[in-house]
Amino acid sequence: MKINFEDSKAPFLIGEIGINHNGDIQIAKRLIDAVFASQWDCVKFQKRTPEVTVPEAQKNVMRETPWGKMTYLEYRHRVEFGKAQFDYIDRYCREKPLDWTASVWDLQSLEFMLGYEIPFIKIPSALLTHDALVAEAARSGIPLIISTGMSTLEEIDHAVNLIMKHGEKPVIMHTNSTYPTPLHELNLALIPFLKERYGCVVGYSGHEMDLEPTVVAVSLGAKVIERHITVSHDLWGTDQKASLEVLAMDMLAKRIKLVPVMIGKAEKRVTEGEIPIRKKLRGV
């Protein structure tokens, strides 16, 4: 089912599991449950082909992991879900129902994900300059979301132009690729800037440890929100510390819902609460 991000009144909330499941389908299942219980809209994973995405110089580097010492390539396989796991995820999400998708890190992973009925494809910040992947994803006809961390304005221009050449306007996510992102580097003013520059739906992918910046992002016009999620900050993995635990997910969803209530409309009027105060102090 195609999602109309532009016409949606409430921000579309994406719970980014990524590889925070550590290759354990039961952890993934718990996080899917958390996304559904918190009334978020979509759960997202990451899909890689380790032989393609791991640099040659890194493949045989030994790494200490919770599962013993292994090469980096072996580790990437250890935390990568395959068809059996994604088939299970697809069935489990449909039963709720809950949308799910993935960021794709290579052309083989894009082809793999196109085998499922997903609402959109995500191009992560690291692959924004991978022209072949970006163009092929645009040609798929599935809505595209792109993240813009560690990218120059010229690189974003190029990616958007390439997508428009082969498909439809993407959703552009403002983000900073530092995990976790210090507050002084968030630069949330780029949200309205990107919306005006590209005429696209703009969202925010937050890697900070707090909730407030994401709420501010919504107030600045972010229509799509993505946050990494985890069952515990103490789990193995580089993304865990900058992720939201389950309670924080629920808190953030509730705070975001209050943003339009607080902003209201650009019309000056005497509010219901002010009427008795006005009569008391002005006599009218």
KOLBA-980630 format. One record per residue (C-alpha): x negated, y, z; residue number from 1; residue in one letter; chain. Coordinates in nm, 3 decimals. Example, Ala and Ser with C-alpha at 12.3 -4.5 7.8 and 13.67 -1.06 7.14 Angstrom:
<atoms>
+---------+---------+---------+-----+--------+--------+
|       X |       Y |       Z | num | residu | chaine |
+---------+---------+---------+-----+--------+--------+
|  -1.230 |  -0.450 |   0.780 |   1 |      a |      A |
|  -1.367 |  -0.106 |   0.714 |   2 |      s |      A |
+---------+---------+---------+-----+--------+--------+
</atoms>
This chain:
<atoms>
+---------+---------+---------+-----+--------+--------+
|       X |       Y |       Z | num | residu | chaine |
+---------+---------+---------+-----+--------+--------+
|   0.000 |   0.000 |   0.000 |   1 |      m |      A |
|  -0.149 |   0.332 |  -0.110 |   2 |      k |      A |
|  -0.187 |   0.586 |   0.168 |   3 |      i |      A |
|  -0.101 |   0.951 |   0.103 |   4 |      n |      A |
|  -0.350 |   1.123 |   0.332 |   5 |      f |      A |
|  -0.256 |   1.469 |   0.205 |   6 |      e |      A |
|   0.112 |   1.459 |   0.296 |   7 |      d |      A |
|   0.067 |   1.288 |   0.632 |   8 |      s |      A |
|   0.164 |   1.513 |   0.924 |   9 |      k |      A |
|  -0.050 |   1.333 |   1.182 |  10 |      a |      A |
|  -0.421 |   1.257 |   1.131 |  11 |      p |      A |
|  -0.493 |   0.905 |   1.008 |  12 |      f |      A |
|  -0.699 |   0.730 |   1.277 |  13 |      l |      A |
|  -0.961 |   0.473 |   1.179 |  14 |      i |      A |
|  -1.125 |   0.250 |   1.439 |  15 |      g |      A |
|  -1.470 |   0.171 |   1.302 |  16 |      e |      A |
|  -1.580 |  -0.169 |   1.429 |  17 |      i |      A |
|  -1.865 |  -0.177 |   1.180 |  18 |      g |      A |
|  -2.093 |  -0.452 |   1.309 |  19 |      i |      A |
|  -2.013 |  -0.390 |   1.676 |  20 |      n |      A |
|  -1.861 |  -0.739 |   1.674 |  21 |      h |      A |
|  -2.219 |  -0.880 |   1.664 |  22 |      n |      A |
|  -2.103 |  -1.160 |   1.438 |  23 |      g |      A |
|  -1.842 |  -1.281 |   1.690 |  24 |      d |      A |
|  -1.489 |  -1.305 |   1.550 |  25 |      i |      A |
|  -1.343 |  -1.304 |   1.904 |  26 |      q |      A |
|  -1.498 |  -0.961 |   1.973 |  27 |      i |      A |
|  -1.359 |  -0.840 |   1.639 |  28 |      a |      A |
|  -1.018 |  -0.974 |   1.736 |  29 |      k |      A |
|  -1.025 |  -0.789 |   2.071 |  30 |      r |      A |
|  -1.108 |  -0.464 |   1.892 |  31 |      l |      A |
|  -0.832 |  -0.516 |   1.636 |  32 |      i |      A |
|  -0.593 |  -0.563 |   1.929 |  33 |      d |      A |
|  -0.724 |  -0.241 |   2.087 |  34 |      a |      A |
|  -0.670 |  -0.041 |   1.767 |  35 |      v |      A |
|  -0.315 |  -0.170 |   1.740 |  36 |      f |      A |
|  -0.235 |  -0.114 |   2.109 |  37 |      a |      A |
|  -0.374 |   0.241 |   2.095 |  38 |      s |      A |
|  -0.151 |   0.313 |   1.793 |  39 |      q |      A |
|  -0.440 |   0.389 |   1.563 |  40 |      w |      A |
|  -0.373 |   0.336 |   1.193 |  41 |      d |      A |
|  -0.656 |   0.125 |   1.057 |  42 |      c |      A |
|  -0.950 |  -0.091 |   1.158 |  43 |      v |      A |
|  -1.269 |  -0.080 |   0.954 |  44 |      k |      A |
|  -1.569 |  -0.307 |   0.916 |  45 |      f |      A |
|  -1.894 |  -0.290 |   0.718 |  46 |      q |      A |
|  -1.984 |  -0.528 |   0.436 |  47 |      k |      A |
|  -2.339 |  -0.589 |   0.321 |  48 |      r |      A |
|  -2.528 |  -0.843 |   0.111 |  49 |      t |      A |
|  -2.839 |  -0.873 |   0.329 |  50 |      p |      A |
|  -3.067 |  -0.990 |   0.045 |  51 |      e |      A |
|  -2.980 |  -0.668 |  -0.141 |  52 |      v |      A |
|  -2.956 |  -0.412 |   0.139 |  53 |      t |      A |
|  -3.255 |  -0.512 |   0.353 |  54 |      v |      A |
|  -3.575 |  -0.357 |   0.210 |  55 |      p |      A |
|  -3.836 |  -0.612 |   0.101 |  56 |      e |      A |
|  -4.087 |  -0.476 |   0.351 |  57 |      a |      A |
|  -3.841 |  -0.538 |   0.636 |  58 |      q |      A |
|  -3.712 |  -0.886 |   0.547 |  59 |      k |      A |
|  -3.979 |  -1.085 |   0.727 |  60 |      n |      A |
|  -4.039 |  -0.846 |   1.016 |  61 |      v |      A |
|  -3.980 |  -1.034 |   1.341 |  62 |      m |      A |
|  -3.717 |  -0.898 |   1.576 |  63 |      r |      A |
|  -3.617 |  -0.976 |   1.933 |  64 |      e |      A |
|  -3.239 |  -1.036 |   1.952 |  65 |      t |      A |
|  -2.993 |  -1.178 |   2.206 |  66 |      p |      A |
|  -2.998 |  -1.498 |   1.995 |  67 |      w |      A |
|  -3.374 |  -1.536 |   2.003 |  68 |      g |      A |
|  -3.663 |  -1.410 |   1.794 |  69 |      k |      A |
|  -3.590 |  -1.406 |   1.420 |  70 |      m |      A |
|  -3.675 |  -1.217 |   1.103 |  71 |      t |      A |
|  -3.480 |  -0.901 |   1.031 |  72 |      y |      A |
|  -3.317 |  -1.074 |   0.730 |  73 |      l |      A |
|  -3.205 |  -1.361 |   0.953 |  74 |      e |      A |
|  -3.068 |  -1.110 |   1.203 |  75 |      y |      A |
|  -2.868 |  -0.930 |   0.933 |  76 |      r |      A |
|  -2.714 |  -1.262 |   0.830 |  77 |      h |      A |
|  -2.642 |  -1.339 |   1.196 |  78 |      r |      A |
|  -2.421 |  -1.029 |   1.239 |  79 |      v |      A |
|  -2.264 |  -1.034 |   0.891 |  80 |      e |      A |
|  -1.911 |  -1.165 |   0.843 |  81 |      f |      A |
|  -1.841 |  -1.379 |   0.537 |  82 |      g |      A |
|  -1.528 |  -1.488 |   0.353 |  83 |      k |      A |
|  -1.397 |  -1.717 |   0.626 |  84 |      a |      A |
|  -1.409 |  -1.440 |   0.886 |  85 |      q |      A |
|  -1.261 |  -1.175 |   0.658 |  86 |      f |      A |
|  -0.984 |  -1.411 |   0.551 |  87 |      d |      A |
|  -0.901 |  -1.452 |   0.920 |  88 |      y |      A |
|  -0.915 |  -1.074 |   0.976 |  89 |      i |      A |
|  -0.685 |  -1.021 |   0.678 |  90 |      d |      A |
|  -0.426 |  -1.265 |   0.816 |  91 |      r |      A |
|  -0.455 |  -1.135 |   1.171 |  92 |      y |      A |
|  -0.407 |  -0.771 |   1.070 |  93 |      c |      A |
|  -0.113 |  -0.850 |   0.844 |  94 |      r |      A |
|   0.065 |  -1.024 |   1.130 |  95 |      e |      A |
|   0.065 |  -0.707 |   1.345 |  96 |      k |      A |
|   0.084 |  -0.529 |   1.090 |  97 |      p |      A |
|  -0.230 |  -0.312 |   1.079 |  98 |      l |      A |
|  -0.432 |  -0.177 |   0.787 |  99 |      d |      A |
|  -0.793 |  -0.287 |   0.757 | 100 |      w |      A |
|  -1.083 |  -0.219 |   0.522 | 101 |      t |      A |
|  -1.462 |  -0.188 |   0.512 | 102 |      a |      A |
|  -1.751 |   0.034 |   0.415 | 103 |      s |      A |
|  -1.942 |  -0.124 |   0.126 | 104 |      v |      A |
|  -2.320 |  -0.113 |   0.110 | 105 |      w |      A |
|  -2.386 |  -0.270 |  -0.231 | 106 |      d |      A |
|  -2.214 |  -0.368 |  -0.554 | 107 |      l |      A |
|  -2.166 |  -0.733 |  -0.451 | 108 |      q |      A |
|  -1.997 |  -0.621 |  -0.130 | 109 |      s |      A |
|  -1.770 |  -0.388 |  -0.328 | 110 |      l |      A |
|  -1.665 |  -0.677 |  -0.553 | 111 |      e |      A |
|  -1.607 |  -0.891 |  -0.244 | 112 |      f |      A |
|  -1.382 |  -0.632 |  -0.078 | 113 |      m |      A |
|  -1.181 |  -0.581 |  -0.396 | 114 |      l |      A |
|  -1.061 |  -0.937 |  -0.348 | 115 |      g |      A |
|  -0.840 |  -0.814 |  -0.064 | 116 |      y |      A |
|  -0.540 |  -0.581 |  -0.065 | 117 |      e |      A |
|  -0.697 |  -0.288 |   0.119 | 118 |      i |      A |
|  -0.572 |   0.072 |   0.149 | 119 |      p |      A |
|  -0.906 |   0.237 |   0.063 | 120 |      f |      A |
|  -1.279 |   0.179 |   0.018 | 121 |      i |      A |
|  -1.537 |   0.368 |   0.223 | 122 |      k |      A |
|  -1.875 |   0.480 |   0.090 | 123 |      i |      A |
|  -2.101 |   0.536 |   0.393 | 124 |      p |      A |
|  -2.335 |   0.832 |   0.421 | 125 |      s |      A |
|  -2.638 |   0.613 |   0.351 | 126 |      a |      A |
|  -2.500 |   0.521 |   0.006 | 127 |      l |      A |
|  -2.362 |   0.859 |  -0.104 | 128 |      l |      A |
|  -2.649 |   0.898 |  -0.354 | 129 |      t |      A |
|  -2.615 |   0.540 |  -0.491 | 130 |      h |      A |
|  -2.461 |   0.646 |  -0.823 | 131 |      d |      A |
|  -2.384 |   0.297 |  -0.951 | 132 |      a |      A |
|  -2.196 |   0.203 |  -0.634 | 133 |      l |      A |
|  -2.009 |   0.533 |  -0.614 | 134 |      v |      A |
|  -1.904 |   0.520 |  -0.980 | 135 |      a |      A |
|  -1.794 |   0.155 |  -0.965 | 136 |      e |      A |
|  -1.592 |   0.220 |  -0.647 | 137 |      a |      A |
|  -1.422 |   0.517 |  -0.818 | 138 |      a |      A |
|  -1.339 |   0.302 |  -1.121 | 139 |      r |      A |
|  -1.166 |   0.045 |  -0.898 | 140 |      s |      A |
|  -0.858 |   0.268 |  -0.873 | 141 |      g |      A |
|  -0.846 |   0.222 |  -0.495 | 142 |      i |      A |
|  -0.853 |   0.547 |  -0.290 | 143 |      p |      A |
|  -1.206 |   0.638 |  -0.190 | 144 |      l |      A |
|  -1.336 |   0.788 |   0.135 | 145 |      i |      A |
|  -1.693 |   0.919 |   0.139 | 146 |      i |      A |
|  -1.905 |   1.023 |   0.435 | 147 |      s |      A |
|  -2.149 |   1.312 |   0.399 | 148 |      t |      A |
|  -2.400 |   1.266 |   0.682 | 149 |      g |      A |
|  -2.767 |   1.345 |   0.608 | 150 |      m |      A |
|  -2.663 |   1.486 |   0.269 | 151 |      s |      A |
|  -2.729 |   1.818 |   0.102 | 152 |      t |      A |
|  -2.450 |   2.022 |  -0.052 | 153 |      l |      A |
|  -2.594 |   1.944 |  -0.395 | 154 |      e |      A |
|  -2.577 |   1.570 |  -0.323 | 155 |      e |      A |
|  -2.214 |   1.601 |  -0.215 | 156 |      i |      A |
|  -2.134 |   1.804 |  -0.528 | 157 |      d |      A |
|  -2.291 |   1.532 |  -0.743 | 158 |      h |      A |
|  -2.103 |   1.250 |  -0.570 | 159 |      a |      A |
|  -1.766 |   1.427 |  -0.591 | 160 |      v |      A |
|  -1.819 |   1.512 |  -0.960 | 161 |      n |      A |
|  -1.914 |   1.150 |  -1.031 | 162 |      l |      A |
|  -1.604 |   1.021 |  -0.854 | 163 |      i |      A |
|  -1.380 |   1.267 |  -1.039 | 164 |      m |      A |
|  -1.532 |   1.153 |  -1.369 | 165 |      k |      A |
|  -1.432 |   0.792 |  -1.304 | 166 |      h |      A |
|  -1.134 |   0.818 |  -1.069 | 167 |      g |      A |
|  -0.932 |   1.041 |  -0.838 | 168 |      e |      A |
|  -1.030 |   1.291 |  -0.571 | 169 |      k |      A |
|  -1.188 |   1.127 |  -0.268 | 170 |      p |      A |
|  -1.129 |   1.199 |   0.097 | 171 |      v |      A |
|  -1.445 |   1.373 |   0.220 | 172 |      i |      A |
|  -1.558 |   1.302 |   0.575 | 173 |      m |      A |
|  -1.771 |   1.559 |   0.751 | 174 |      h |      A |
|  -2.020 |   1.378 |   0.973 | 175 |      t |      A |
|  -2.366 |   1.388 |   1.126 | 176 |      n |      A |
|  -2.567 |   1.066 |   1.104 | 177 |      s |      A |
|  -2.744 |   1.099 |   1.438 | 178 |      t |      A |
|  -2.623 |   0.833 |   1.685 | 179 |      y |      A |
|  -2.513 |   0.982 |   1.920 | 180 |      p |      A |
|  -2.488 |   1.333 |   1.774 | 181 |      t |      A |
|  -2.586 |   1.621 |   2.003 | 182 |      p |      A |
|  -2.311 |   1.882 |   2.028 | 183 |      l |      A |
|  -2.522 |   2.162 |   1.879 | 184 |      h |      A |
|  -2.563 |   1.961 |   1.556 | 185 |      e |      A |
|  -2.194 |   1.884 |   1.494 | 186 |      l |      A |
|  -2.130 |   2.196 |   1.279 | 187 |      n |      A |
|  -1.753 |   2.145 |   1.271 | 188 |      l |      A |
|  -1.710 |   2.470 |   1.077 | 189 |      a |      A |
|  -1.789 |   2.263 |   0.767 | 190 |      l |      A |
|  -1.444 |   2.102 |   0.782 | 191 |      i |      A |
|  -1.248 |   2.402 |   0.643 | 192 |      p |      A |
|  -1.547 |   2.486 |   0.421 | 193 |      f |      A |
|  -1.542 |   2.143 |   0.253 | 194 |      l |      A |
|  -1.164 |   2.158 |   0.212 | 195 |      k |      A |
|  -1.187 |   2.494 |   0.033 | 196 |      e |      A |
|  -1.487 |   2.396 |  -0.179 | 197 |      r |      A |
|  -1.355 |   2.067 |  -0.312 | 198 |      y |      A |
|  -0.976 |   2.093 |  -0.279 | 199 |      g |      A |
|  -0.980 |   1.745 |  -0.125 | 200 |      c |      A |
|  -0.843 |   1.599 |   0.194 | 201 |      v |      A |
|  -1.118 |   1.640 |   0.453 | 202 |      v |      A |
|  -1.171 |   1.422 |   0.756 | 203 |      g |      A |
|  -1.419 |   1.380 |   1.039 | 204 |      y |      A |
|  -1.632 |   1.081 |   1.130 | 205 |      s |      A |
|  -1.762 |   1.148 |   1.480 | 206 |      g |      A |
|  -2.073 |   0.996 |   1.635 | 207 |      h |      A |
|  -2.077 |   1.209 |   1.950 | 208 |      e |      A |
|  -2.022 |   1.059 |   2.293 | 209 |      m |      A |
|  -1.739 |   1.298 |   2.389 | 210 |      d |      A |
|  -1.374 |   1.325 |   2.287 | 211 |      l |      A |
|  -1.341 |   1.705 |   2.263 | 212 |      e |      A |
|  -1.526 |   1.755 |   1.931 | 213 |      p |      A |
|  -1.290 |   1.516 |   1.754 | 214 |      t |      A |
|  -0.990 |   1.706 |   1.892 | 215 |      v |      A |
|  -1.146 |   2.032 |   1.770 | 216 |      v |      A |
|  -1.202 |   1.871 |   1.428 | 217 |      a |      A |
|  -0.828 |   1.801 |   1.404 | 218 |      v |      A |
|  -0.750 |   2.162 |   1.496 | 219 |      s |      A |
|  -0.981 |   2.273 |   1.213 | 220 |      l |      A |
|  -0.787 |   2.067 |   0.959 | 221 |      g |      A |
|  -0.933 |   1.716 |   0.963 | 222 |      a |      A |
|  -0.663 |   1.483 |   0.827 | 223 |      k |      A |
|  -0.855 |   1.159 |   0.870 | 224 |      v |      A |
|  -1.046 |   1.068 |   1.187 | 225 |      i |      A |
|  -1.296 |   0.787 |   1.219 | 226 |      e |      A |
|  -1.468 |   0.683 |   1.542 | 227 |      r |      A |
|  -1.685 |   0.381 |   1.616 | 228 |      h |      A |
|  -1.526 |   0.154 |   1.876 | 229 |      i |      A |
|  -1.659 |  -0.113 |   2.111 | 230 |      t |      A |
|  -1.545 |  -0.339 |   2.392 | 231 |      v |      A |
|  -1.847 |  -0.224 |   2.596 | 232 |      s |      A |
|  -2.132 |   0.024 |   2.566 | 233 |      h |      A |
|  -2.356 |  -0.245 |   2.713 | 234 |      d |      A |
|  -2.327 |  -0.479 |   2.413 | 235 |      l |      A |
|  -2.626 |  -0.533 |   2.184 | 236 |      w |      A |
|  -2.649 |  -0.295 |   1.889 | 237 |      g |      A |
|  -2.755 |   0.057 |   1.792 | 238 |      t |      A |
|  -2.396 |   0.182 |   1.740 | 239 |      d |      A |
|  -2.255 |   0.074 |   2.078 | 240 |      q |      A |
|  -2.356 |   0.383 |   2.280 | 241 |      k |      A |
|  -2.194 |   0.628 |   2.037 | 242 |      a |      A |
|  -1.872 |   0.423 |   2.023 | 243 |      s |      A |
|  -1.546 |   0.463 |   2.211 | 244 |      l |      A |
|  -1.440 |   0.198 |   2.459 | 245 |      e |      A |
|  -1.074 |   0.096 |   2.464 | 246 |      v |      A |
|  -0.958 |   0.344 |   2.729 | 247 |      l |      A |
|  -1.125 |   0.631 |   2.544 | 248 |      a |      A |
|  -0.948 |   0.528 |   2.222 | 249 |      m |      A |
|  -0.612 |   0.561 |   2.393 | 250 |      d |      A |
|  -0.710 |   0.896 |   2.550 | 251 |      m |      A |
|  -0.827 |   1.036 |   2.216 | 252 |      l |      A |
|  -0.510 |   0.933 |   2.032 | 253 |      a |      A |
|  -0.295 |   1.105 |   2.295 | 254 |      k |      A |
|  -0.503 |   1.425 |   2.285 | 255 |      r |      A |
|  -0.492 |   1.441 |   1.906 | 256 |      i |      A |
|  -0.113 |   1.418 |   1.913 | 257 |      k |      A |
|  -0.104 |   1.733 |   2.127 | 258 |      l |      A |
|  -0.301 |   1.944 |   1.876 | 259 |      v |      A |
|  -0.005 |   2.046 |   1.651 | 260 |      p |      A |
|   0.207 |   2.103 |   1.962 | 261 |      v |      A |
|  -0.050 |   2.351 |   2.093 | 262 |      m |      A |
|  -0.115 |   2.521 |   1.759 | 263 |      i |      A |
|   0.254 |   2.578 |   1.678 | 264 |      g |      A |
|   0.349 |   2.814 |   1.395 | 265 |      k |      A |
|   0.215 |   3.151 |   1.286 | 266 |      a |      A |
|   0.529 |   3.340 |   1.387 | 267 |      e |      A |
|   0.562 |   3.572 |   1.687 | 268 |      k |      A |
|   0.868 |   3.517 |   1.900 | 269 |      r |      A |
|   0.977 |   3.530 |   2.261 | 270 |      v |      A |
|   0.957 |   3.172 |   2.384 | 271 |      t |      A |
|   1.220 |   2.999 |   2.591 | 272 |      e |      A |
|   0.998 |   3.010 |   2.897 | 273 |      g |      A |
|   0.940 |   3.384 |   2.855 | 274 |      e |      A |
|   1.310 |   3.481 |   2.844 | 275 |      i |      A |
|   1.374 |   3.478 |   3.223 | 276 |      p |      A |
|   1.037 |   3.648 |   3.284 | 277 |      i |      A |
|   1.126 |   3.917 |   3.030 | 278 |      r |      A |
|   1.462 |   3.979 |   3.201 | 279 |      k |      A |
|   1.294 |   3.998 |   3.540 | 280 |      k |      A |
|   1.013 |   4.233 |   3.440 | 281 |      l |      A |
|   1.182 |   4.439 |   3.168 | 282 |      r |      A |
|   1.546 |   4.409 |   3.261 | 283 |      g |      A |
|   1.640 |   4.294 |   2.911 | 284 |      v |      A |
+---------+---------+---------+-----+--------+--------+
</atoms>
